[in-house]
């Protein structure tokens, strides 16, 4: 199977939700709130995708960037059936490339994915702080 990668700013909410559900990310995303998902996509700076030859979306990376200093990689989802093929690593690379390698790429790892990010060359940071959603 060949994987095709692209920047898809017009990715549909339905396809995004579908790949979130086929990955492990749906449990931490508002997949039952179509309006919120639509807003997440509309306001993203970068949406990178991975598709099979048949066009099936098997991975997505969604990021917010100022394109000058920092890029926050908010979502990285790969269909469980297509994991361990380098798709996530390639989506991270293509997202960073689209933002510019002069930006710092930042993400908050899902608990189950904490061990993944060091394997693709990302460095841990010990002082992240958040104000949770209300």
Secondary structure in CASP SS format (residue, H / E / C, confidence):
PFRMAT SS
TARGET T0000
AUTHOR 0000-0000-0000
METHOD secondary structure of the structure
MODEL  1
X C 1.00
X C 1.00
X C 1.00
X E 1.00
X E 1.00
X E 1.00
X E 1.00
X C 1.00
X C 1.00
X C 1.00
X C 1.00
X C 1.00
X H 1.00
X H 1.00
X H 1.00
X H 1.00
X H 1.00
X H 1.00
X H 1.00
X H 1.00
X H 1.00
X H 1.00
X C 1.00
X C 1.00
X C 1.00
X H 1.00
X H 1.00
X H 1.00
X C 1.00
X C 1.00
X C 1.00
X C 1.00
X C 1.00
X H 1.00
X H 1.00
X H 1.00
X H 1.00
X H 1.00
X H 1.00
X H 1.00
X H 1.00
X H 1.00
X C 1.00
X C 1.00
X C 1.00
X E 1.00
X E 1.00
X E 1.00
X E 1.00
X E 1.00
X E 1.00
X C 1.00
X C 1.00
X C 1.00
X C 1.00
X C 1.00
X E 1.00
X E 1.00
X E 1.00
X E 1.00
X E 1.00
X E 1.00
X E 1.00
X E 1.00
X E 1.00
X C 1.00
X C 1.00
X C 1.00
X C 1.00
X E 1.00
X E 1.00
X E 1.00
X E 1.00
X E 1.00
X E 1.00
X E 1.00
X E 1.00
X E 1.00
X C 1.00
X H 1.00
X H 1.00
X H 1.00
X C 1.00
X C 1.00
X C 1.00
X C 1.00
X H 1.00
X H 1.00
X H 1.00
X H 1.00
X H 1.00
X H 1.00
X H 1.00
X H 1.00
X H 1.00
X H 1.00
X H 1.00
X H 1.00
X H 1.00
X C 1.00
X C 1.00
X C 1.00
X C 1.00
X E 1.00
X E 1.00
X E 1.00
X C 1.00
X C 1.00
X C 1.00
X C 1.00
X H 1.00
X H 1.00
X H 1.00
X H 1.00
X H 1.00
X H 1.00
X H 1.00
X H 1.00
X H 1.00
X C 1.00
X C 1.00
X C 1.00
X C 1.00
X C 1.00
X C 1.00
X C 1.00
X C 1.00
X C 1.00
X C 1.00
X C 1.00
X C 1.00
X C 1.00
X C 1.00
X C 1.00
END
